[in-house]
Every structure is written in structure tokens, then in C-alpha cells.
Amino acid sequence: MRTFLFIVIVLISGLSAGLIHGAANLVFVEPSLDQAIGIENQHLFASGEAKDTPEFRVEFDSYRYWQKSGQVLAGAILGISIGSLFGIIFVLSRHSLPGKSYVSKSLILAGIMWLAIYFIPFLKYPANPPTVGDPDTVVLRSILFLTFIAISGFGALGFYKIFKKLKNKKFIAILGYAVFIGMVFFAMPENPDKITAPMSLVDHFRMMSAVAVSIYWLSLGIILGSLWNHFKPDNELKSAFN
């Protein structure tokens, strides 16, 4: 394994997919955020906590511009961190993953990780706009979501090891994970917050968030698999004297 080349491929893949994710957020998610924050501002004006003045608008627009500008940077940072984990798992499992090319193997792994550490936790604790929910429960909600991700992720890893050891009836491992995560799904506490925002807005935000995250995983699988296919970092360099 050419370690430096491996690291470069992983970082480029994570960074590229993260930038794509940040751009997808700007296109798909930010319009829903604008609506949600607009509703929150109207509540502030109605309660007298803030006044709809030109100064407020200037300060608000400046803040939102800063937030939107940070979306791409945040996507890049998140993309590199998750992409690094993805790269490590890929290099350890690439020989046992189904698929005829590294692109297909990478896409299959991306699909498994998307399912285990994003989609299943998302079904239990779907994303809400930042202005939805009680600020006092943010820590609790974050702990519940991250706990579910950890349980689902480590559960998938454990049943993957069982899957590898089973010569026949490998479906038992898949069925076992499904039963396990189903039990966890119903055992975990419900989201403690009531949703007061219009459900049409919340549902649209959730759908667009899912689209943006799915684009990230799809991009990561394609980019890393393509780079691995092209550069083959697991092939040792041939001696110049051969």
C-alpha cells in the first residue's frame, strides 16, 4: 500500500464530496431555512422582542450571508472527516465487497454506510430546521441522534463480521441486523420536541436535507472509487531494476 497516495486520494475524495454537499445545501436546503427563519422573525416582531427596522434587516441579512458562505466550508470540513472514515473502511473491506470494479465496490460501501449511519437514524430522528424545537433540548436531541448513529454503525460492523464468517446462508446476518436495528428503533426515546412550524415546510426541509446528504454519499463513492481505480494505491511500486 502506498500510504501517501492513499491519504491523498481519501482527502481529495472527502473534500470534493464535501464541497458538492455544501453546494447542494445552498441549492436545496437554504430556501427552506429562509422560510423557517422568516417565520421565526415574524414571531419576534409580533411578541415585541425585536422590531422590523432597516437596522434589523441589515444585521439579519449580513448574518444570513455569513451563514450561507460558511455552508460550503462546513461541507468541506465534514466531507473530509467522514471521507477519512470511509477511506479507512474501504481499504480494509475492499476485497470482500461485491462488485467488479473499485467504483462499484466504493458505491456499495457508500450505500451501506448511508443506510447505517444516516438514513436509519434519520427515520427515527428526522432533521428539523434550526428554528424548530426548544433550544433547551438541543443537547438531549443531539445525544439521542448521535447515540442512534453509534448503535447503528457499530451494529452494522458487528453483523458484517458475522456476514463474512458465514459461508452459506449469509442472509442470516442481514436479517439479524434488521431485527437488531428494529428493536433499537422502537426502544430509543421519541424526539422530545413538539413541532409548531407548518408541517409542509418541515417535510420539505427534511426531504431536501435527505437529498443533499444522499448526494454527498453518492459523490464520495464515485470519486473515491474512480481515483482508486485510476491510481491503484494498493499496488506496490515496481523496482526500477526489474
HELIX and SHEET records of a PDB file:
HELIX    1   1 THR A    3  ALA A   24  1                                  22    
HELIX    2   2 ASN A   25  VAL A   29  3                                   5    
HELIX    3   3 GLU A   30  SER A   47  1                                  18    
HELIX    4   4 PRO A   54  SER A   93  1                                  40    
HELIX    5   5 TYR A  102  TRP A  114  1                                  13    
HELIX    6   6 LEU A  115  PHE A  119  3                                   5    
HELIX    7   7 ILE A  120  LYS A  124  1                                   5    
HELIX    8   8 PRO A  135  THR A  137  5                                   3    
HELIX    9   9 VAL A  138  LYS A  165  1                                  28    
HELIX   10  10 PHE A  171  ALA A  187  1                                  17    
HELIX   11  11 MET A  199  PHE A  231  1                                  33    
END                                                                             
